[in-house]
Amino acid sequence: MQERVQAAVGAGDFEAARRCWEEYAEEVRLAIEGRTATPEMLDEMRELVEWSRIAVLSFRAHAADRLNQDHAARAYR
């Protein structure tokens, strides 16, 4: 499931990423409730959360740059 989250986030398909995250979170929740969650599983989730956060911030920054460039280009037309 982690690979699906990364693929969706990496592709900028944030709706698919949201669905994958919901599935993954449910898997982890069930593991916690069933007392089968391991420290490694929780570390993997934490790392994926951090990776996703950085990736989304990067997409946001690139989108803002493009908007600013478009705005500046229109000012000089």
Helices and strands as residue ranges (DSSP letters): H 2-10, H 14-33, H 39-75
